[in-house]
Amino acid sequence: MKRHKMVNLCPTTFELASKIPNFSKWVRQAILETDERNTFRQRYQMWCPKHPELLMFRKTVPTWEPYCDIEDEKGRCCNTELEGKWVQQ
C-alpha cells in the first residue's frame, strides 16, 4: 500500500518536475538510491579499451561521446572512445 507525502516545490523545481513523466515514481527511485540497504543499484560503467584501470560510473548513459583523457609519457592524450554497459553495483 502506497502512502502519501506532500512535496513543496519552488517555481523552478515545479517547472522541472512537470516535465518528468511519472514524477512520483522518479521521487521513489531517487529516495531508494540513497538507501544504503539497497543492494540493487545499476550504473552505467565506462572504460577505455587501452586503459582498463580507467573506470567511470554514471546514473545514465551519457548523451555525449566520452573519450579517454589519460596522457602518455609524451603528454599526448589517448583520446580513445570509451566503451560502456549497465552494471549492478
N, C-alpha and C positions, 0 to 999 in steps of 0.2 A: 504494500500500500504506500503510495506516494504522499508526502506531506508538503504543505505549502510554506514557503518562506519568502517574504517580500524583499525586493532589492530596490534601493533608491539609486537612480542614475541622474547625472547632470545632463544638460542638453547635448553635449558632445558624445558622451557614452551612450545616451539614448539613441542618437543617430546611428552610431556604430552597431549597437545591439539590434536595431531594427533591420539591419542588412544581413544578420546571421540567421540562416534557416534553423528552425527548432532551437531557439535561444535557451530554453530550459535544459535540453539535452547537453548543449555546449557548456552550460554552467556546471551541470553534474559531472561531466567529464573533466573539466578544469579542476574541480574540487578533488576528485579522485586522484588526479595527478599529484596532488600534494600529500596524499596519504602514504606514509611510509610502509603501511601494511600491504599496499597494492603490489602484488608480485607479477602482474601482467602489464608491463609498460612497454609500449612499442615506440621505437625511434627509428629514424632513417639514418643508417650508418653509411658514411662515405669514406673512401680510402684511395690512395694513389697506387696504381699498379707497380710503379717503380720504387715507392717508399711505403711498404706495408706497415711501418711503425706509425705513419700518419693516419689517425682515425678521428673523424669528426662526426658528431651526432646532432640531428635536428629533429624537431617535432613534426615537421612536414617535409615533403620533397621540395628542394629549392627551386624557385622559379627562374633562377639564373644558372648558368653553366659554371659549376665550381671547378677551379683548376688548382693544382698543387703549387704552392709558393715556396717550397724548400729550395734553397740555393746550393749549388755545388761549390767545390773548393775555389773556383774561379769567380764566384759571385753571380753565376748565371742561374736564372730561375728555371726550375724543372718544367713548369707550365703544361704538365700533362693533365688531361681532363680526368676528374675523379670519377670513380665508379661508385655505385650505391645500391642498397637494398634495405628493406624493412627488417628489423631485428627486435627480438624481445630482450629487454634489459632487466 
